[in-house]
Amino acid sequence: MLQLADSNKPKHFNDFTDISIKGRKLSSATVTKRLDRLLAAKVIEEVVTRSKTGRRVIAYRTTEKGKRAIKLAKELGGVLADSKTG
């Protein structure tokens, strides 16, 4: 979920419910729980705008802390992959 939020454009709740793991989409409850945890860890932040009708629209994007976490995870993944082949 953190990697999805790390894009040029903030992502909306429904973007996260489109994630599927082993052929099954994430439930709304799971997405809500994970977004709350990522917000609490300050690796994502809310971007609140207004629609044309005045309704609040909430999207999410990674913070600098989140970008560092993604970078570290990629580096660790590379190290682990190298250790399996070497």
Kinemage of the C-alpha trace (Angstrom):
@kinemage 1
@onewidth
@group {chain A} dominant
@subgroup {mainchain}
@vectorlist {calphas} color= white
{ca met a 1} P 0.000 0.000 0.000
{ca leu a 2} L 2.861 2.320 0.782
{ca gln a 3} L 4.327 1.840 -2.682
{ca leu a 4} L 0.973 2.601 -4.315
{ca ala a 5} L 0.762 5.882 -2.411
{ca asp a 6} L 4.242 6.758 -3.698
{ca ser a 7} L 3.273 8.094 -7.099
{ca asn a 8} L 3.107 11.439 -8.836
{ca lys a 9} L -0.529 11.843 -7.912
{ca pro a 10} L -2.227 11.219 -4.523
{ca lys a 11} L -4.260 8.009 -4.395
{ca his a 12} L -7.856 7.683 -3.212
{ca phe a 13} L -9.374 5.016 -0.972
{ca asn a 14} L -10.828 3.106 -3.946
{ca asp a 15} L -7.369 2.870 -5.513
{ca phe a 16} L -6.283 0.825 -2.498
{ca thr a 17} L -9.334 -1.448 -2.597
{ca asp a 18} L -8.261 -2.436 -6.131
{ca ile a 19} L -5.146 -4.118 -4.721
{ca ser a 20} L -5.371 -7.884 -4.941
{ca ile a 21} L -3.268 -10.438 -3.135
{ca lys a 22} L -3.345 -14.012 -4.377
{ca gly a 23} L -6.333 -13.142 -6.549
{ca arg a 24} L -8.409 -11.598 -3.753
{ca lys a 25} L -9.101 -7.884 -3.421
{ca leu a 26} L -8.543 -6.152 -0.101
{ca ser a 27} L -11.713 -5.447 1.873
{ca ser a 28} L -12.664 -1.901 2.844
{ca ala a 29} L -12.080 -2.790 6.493
{ca thr a 30} L -8.555 -4.002 5.735
{ca val a 31} L -7.758 -0.898 3.683
{ca thr a 32} L -9.078 1.374 6.448
{ca lys a 33} L -7.010 -0.438 9.087
{ca arg a 34} L -3.818 -0.307 7.006
{ca leu a 35} L -4.259 3.348 6.054
{ca asp a 36} L -4.793 4.233 9.726
{ca arg a 37} L -1.562 2.420 10.648
{ca leu a 38} L 0.395 4.117 7.863
{ca leu a 39} L -0.987 7.514 8.907
{ca ala a 40} L -0.081 6.845 12.549
{ca ala a 41} L 3.464 5.905 11.495
{ca lys a 42} L 3.609 9.153 9.482
{ca val a 43} L 4.697 7.370 6.297
{ca ile a 44} L 1.645 8.664 4.415
{ca glu a 45} L -0.386 11.837 4.758
{ca glu a 46} L -3.887 12.861 3.818
{ca val a 47} L -4.476 15.333 1.019
{ca val a 48} L -7.915 16.896 1.481
{ca thr a 49} L -9.591 18.737 -1.391
{ca arg a 50} L -13.152 19.690 -2.285
{ca ser a 51} L -15.199 18.323 -5.154
{ca lys a 52} L -17.245 20.605 -7.399
{ca thr a 53} L -20.227 19.957 -5.127
{ca gly a 54} L -18.243 20.934 -2.026
{ca arg a 55} L -17.810 17.400 -0.705
{ca arg a 56} L -14.504 16.582 1.019
{ca val a 57} L -12.285 14.305 -1.041
{ca ile a 58} L -9.457 12.582 0.820
{ca ala a 59} L -6.433 11.167 -0.965
{ca tyr a 60} L -3.131 9.838 0.343
{ca arg a 61} L 0.514 10.340 -0.584
{ca thr a 62} L 3.800 9.197 0.896
{ca thr a 63} L 5.810 11.462 3.157
{ca glu a 64} L 9.583 11.746 3.052
{ca lys a 65} L 9.692 9.169 5.854
{ca gly a 66} L 7.588 6.833 3.686
{ca lys a 67} L 9.855 7.345 0.689
{ca arg a 68} L 12.871 6.410 2.843
{ca ala a 69} L 11.069 3.286 4.074
{ca ile a 70} L 10.344 2.204 0.488
{ca lys a 71} L 13.974 2.786 -0.492
{ca leu a 72} L 15.225 0.741 2.464
{ca ala a 73} L 12.787 -2.087 1.695
{ca lys a 74} L 13.994 -2.214 -1.921
{ca glu a 75} L 17.636 -2.270 -0.794
{ca leu a 76} L 16.918 -5.031 1.719
{ca gly a 77} L 15.083 -7.008 -0.953
{ca gly a 78} L 18.137 -6.719 -3.196
{ca val a 79} L 20.461 -7.881 -0.435
{ca leu a 80} L 18.243 -10.856 0.340
{ca ala a 81} L 18.002 -11.784 -3.342
{ca asp a 82} L 21.801 -11.585 -3.672
{ca ser a 83} L 22.285 -13.840 -0.653
{ca lys a 84} L 20.023 -16.492 -2.170
{ca thr a 85} L 21.977 -16.587 -5.429
{ca gly a 86} L 25.446 -16.241 -3.910
